[in-house]
Amino acid sequence: MNNSRPELPSYARLSPRTAQKYAESTEEGVWALAEVEMSWRDRYDYFESRGYQLRPRYKAGWTPSWIGKNIDPEFCEDAIRQRIPQILDAKRKDGTVVILKHTKRSTPEIGIASFLSSEQYRHDPRNHCVPILDVFHDLLEPDKAFMVMPLLRPFNDPEFGAIGEVFDFVAQTLEVRTVDCSGPNIMMDGHPLYPEGWHPVRRTLSPDALREVKPLQRIDTPVRYYFVDFGLSTRFRPGERHIVVGGKGRDQDVPELSRIIPYDPFKVDIFTLGHLYQTEFYQVSLSFIMEEPETYSISEVLRP
């Protein structure tokens, strides 16, 4: 921790003896940057020149904030490793936390997502595609680029707590077609539920990783859902026939998927969303009701 946070709770402090053990573990590399994090460290200054500041962990010459202090690293934000190699959070000059995604420049995702984020479509209430805030090239790998997006959360984190919340989710997700609109590709803007924010990696913690954060209820503070990851999407021109080929996709239960036989991707969207609703809500709620029809609350019945 740094000196700007005198409110450090007592449970985050260690005895001198335990602190020494943690210091030794730190020297042994227990909290060192993982290999996938080093590429982000190497671009720290470049991101800063573009107006995006990475967390202190990724600054060259980083010294763990708990060194020389009786502080448990588990409560130090800079001890938290990034889990997904191609994605990292950053802070803009205005203090807004965003997500940087490292991707190939040749991917259709950049063009499609940027098109849907254009002035023509960004204000359409039916547009639930993640807004692209910025796109810039990678100096170290010319064939790659960075896409900048808002910080979002998985659509089912936190859990649904009322039928009205589920109805709202279904209504919003039926307003766009993306191909590969399975659960992992649906996110939500969680800021209405977490007014003080959350840590981008450890979502149950506050931004400084010192305490757990509790969400508000969606039924009282509605959220907006977004589709992400357009790597498998196709943009059709007006009048163009809607057929594609391809066997990729997170939901491999889709019967049409084929690398040879053309199929209608919009029908695949219908199947994928229906499968999502079935597995996330219908089957789960039905199993609860059949087991104990008089026991469970609505929150338990709708738990993803």
N, C-alpha and C positions, 0 to 999 in steps of 0.2 A: 504494500500500500504506500501511498505518498502522504505527505503532511497536510494535503488539502482535505483530508477526511478524518478529522479528530473524533468523529462519532463511531469509530471502530468498536464493534461490540466485544464484550468480554470473552465470549465463546470463540472468537477468532484469535485470541492470544495464547501463546504457548509458554511453558516453563523454559528457563534457559537451557536446561538439559535436552528437552525435546526439540527446541529450536536448533540446537547444535546438530542433532541427528538429521533434521530436515536440511540443514546447510550442507552436511556431508552428502546426502542424497542428491542435492542440487548439483554439487561438484561432480557427482558420478553421472550426471546427465538425465536424471529422472524426468525433469521438466524441460529438457532441451527441445529445440524446434525439431519437429518431425521432418522427414525428407520432403514431404509434400508441402510443407510450410515454407521451405527455403526459397522457393521460386517467388513467393509473395514478398518475402524479406528483400530479395534482390531488386524488386520493383518499387520499394517503399518511396524513394525519392521521386520516381516517375509519377506515381499516383498523387503524391503531394503537389507536384507541378500541375497536375490536372484538376486540383481542388478537392482531392479525396485523401483523408488521413487514415492510415491503418492503425490498429491498436498498438500500444507501446511494445508488445511482444515482438512485433515484426520490424522494429527499427534496428538498423545496423548497430552492433555493439550493445544490444539490449542486456541490461543487468536486472535479474529478477527483483521485484520490489520488496520481497521478504528477506533478502540478504541483509544481515546485520541487525535484524529486528526480530522480536519474539512473536512472529505472526505465522499462522498456519497458512501454507500456500493454497490450501483448498478454498480459502476465502480471499484469494488475490486474483483479480481479474486477469492479470497477465500470465497466470499459470494454465489458463484454459486453451487447449489445442483446438485447431480447426479440424473438423471431421471429414468434410467433403473437399477433395483436392481442387476442383475447378471453381469453387465458390468461396468468397470471403466478404465479411462486412467491412464497411468503412464509414467514416463520418465526413459529411460535407462541411464547407466553411460555415454554413448557417446552423450547424449542429445536428442536422438530420442524419440519421443512420440509414445507409443504403446497402445494397448487395451488389458486389462485383462478380460477374460471371465470365470466366475465361472460355472462349469457344473458337472454333475454326471460322475464318472469315467466309469460307465457302458454304457454310451451313445455311439452309433456307430460313432458319430461325431469325437471323438478324433482319433480313428483308421483310418477312411476314410480321414479326413483332413490331418493327419500326413503322410499317404501313398502318397497322392497327392502332399505333400510338400517335399517328399524325393528327394534325388539327382537324381534319375532316371527320375523324372517328372517335377521338379521345373523349369527347363530351357526350357521346351517345350513351344513354343509360343502359342500353342492351349490350354494350361492349364490356365483357368481363375478361378481356385479355390483359395480362399484366402490363402496366405502362412501362415503356422503355424511356428512361430519363436521359440517357446519354449512351453513345457508342464511340469508342476510340481504339486505335490500333495498338498492337503490342510492339514496343521497340525491340525487345529481345527475340521475339518469334514473329517475323513479318507476316506469316500465313495465319496468324491468330489475332483476335480482337477481344475487347472487354465490353460487355453490356452492363449498364447500370440500371438497377430496378429497385423498387421500394422494399423495405424489410417487411416480410410477411410471415405468417405462421401456417402450419398444416390446417386444413379446414375443420378437422375434428379435435383440435387442441386449443382450448379446453373442450370437454365433452359437451354434447347437446343436453339441454335440461328441460325442454318443453316441446310439444308437438309443433307449436307455431314456429319454433326455430328451425325445425326440419323442413316445414313447408316453405319457409323463406329460402333455405338452401336449395331445395329442389327447383323452386321458381327461378332463382338466379342462374343456376347451372344449365337450365334449358334454353337460355337466351343466346347461346353461341355454339358454333361447331368448330372443333379444332383438330380432330383425329388424335387418338391417344388421350382421351379425357378421363383417364382413370384416377382413382383416389390420390396417388402421390403427385399428380399434376394439377391438383386443385388446392389452392391456398386461400387464405383470408387476410384481410387487413385487421390485425388484432388490436390496433391502437385504441379503438373505443372501449375495449374490454380491459386494457392495461394502460390507463392514462399516464402512468409514470414510466412506461416502457418495460423492456425485458432484455435479458442478455441474448445476443444473436445465436449463440451456440447452446448455452444452457438455458432453455426457455422458461424454466420454472424459477429462475433467479432474477433479481433486479439487475439493471445494467452494470452496476459495480460488483455484482456477484456476491454481495454480502448477506442478502436475505431472500427468502422465498416471496414470490409475488402471487397475490390472489386475484383472479379475474372477476369482473362484473358479469352479470347475466346477459346473454344475447337478447333475450326477450325484452329487456329494458334498454339495452344499448345496441341496436342492430349493427351488423357488420356487413361488409361487402366481400364477395368471393371472387377469386381470379383464377383463370387458367394460366399455367406456365408451361414452358418447354415446348417450343414449336418445331423441334428438330425433325419431326416426322410429318409436319403439316404441309399442305399444298394450297397454293393460291390459284383460284380459277378466275379466268377472265369472263366478262359477261358473254353468255351464250355458249361458253365452252362446256363440253360434255364432262360430267362429274364421274370420272373413273380413275382409279389408281391401281398400282400393284405394290406389294410389299408384305413381308411377314413379321415385321417388327412391331412392337407395342408392349406396354406393361401388362395389358390384359390379354393373355394368350388363349382365353376361352372363346374369343371372337371367331365364329365359324368361317367368315369370309376371307380372313387373312390368307394371302397367297402371293408368292413371288412370281407366279406365272399367269394366273387367271385374274383379269381385271375385276374390280368391284367398286361399289359406290361407298365412298368414305363417310358420307353423311349417315348412311344406314349403320355403319360401324359405330358412329358416335351414339346413335340411339341405343344400340345393344350395350355399349360400354357403360353409359350412364345408367341404364336400367339394371345392369349387373351390379353397379356400385350401390344403387339404392337398395337392391335386394340384399346384398351382403352386409352393408353398413347399418341398415335400419330394419328391414322387414324380417329377415331371418333371426337377427339378434332379439328383437322385441318379441317375436312369436315364441322363441324358445323360453324366454322368461315367463311369458304368460302361461304357457302350457305346463311349466314346472310348478309354479306357485301363482295361480291366477289372482289371489287376493293379497299377495304379500308385497309386491314391488311398487315403488313409487315411479312416477313418470320419468324421473331422472335416471333411474336404474334401467327401466325398460328401453330407453333410447340411448343408453350408453354404447358408443361405437366399439 
